[in-house]
Amino acid sequence: MSRENIWGTCIFIISIIVEVIGTSAFKEFTQVCSRIMAIIGYGASFYFLSLVFIYSQKLTEKNYIITCSVSDKY
């Protein structure tokens, strides 16, 4: 497993945890603190999810370069 793949998986898990925290803050959405927690939770979740896409894109590009360089030799 490559380093990007491990970091992508860890960040994905963090994104899920933060999203669950944000969703659980909706139970008491009438309080100001709960509203702030929900907004921050969802914002952080989308941010971490975008990082997962960046890591997966880097991993895909790296695999594509390796595949092309191997196939060009034959």
N, C-alpha and C positions, 0 to 999 in steps of 0.2 A: 504494500500500500504506500503510495507516495505521500509526501508531506502536504501537498495541496489537497489531496483527497481526505486526509485526516482532519485538516483544518476546516475544510468544507463541511464535513460531517459534524464536527464540534459546533460550528457556528449555526448549522441547521438545528441542532438540538437546543441551543441557546434561544434561537428564534421561536421554537415551539414553546419553550418554557415561558418566555416573556409574553407570548400571545395568550397563553393560558392565564397568566397573572392579570393581563389587561382585560380578558373576558370575565374573570372572577370579580373584577372591580365594578362591572356593570350591575351586580346584584343590588348595590346601594348607590345607584347613580344620582340620587337626589343630593348627596353630600358633595361638597366641592373637592375634597381630597380624593374621593372615588373617581370623580370626573377627570381630574388631573392624572391619576394613575392609569385610567383607561386610555387616555390620549397618548401618554408617554409609552405605555405598553404596546399599543398598536404601532406607533411611530417607530419604536425600537425594533419591533418584529419585522416590519417592512424593510428597515435598514439592514438588519442581519440577513434577511432573505435575499436582498440585492447583493450582499457580499458572497453568499453561497453561489449565486449565478456567476459572479466574477471568477470565483475559484474554479467552478466547473468549466467555464469558457477557457481559462488558462490550461486546464488539464486536457480539454479536447484539442486545443491548438497544439499542445506538446505531443500528443499521441498522433495527430495528423502529420506533423513534421517528421516524426520517427518513421511512420508508415511510408511516407513518400520517399524518404532517403533510402530505406531498405528496398523498396520496389524499383527505384531508379537504377540500382546496381545490377539488377538481373535483366 
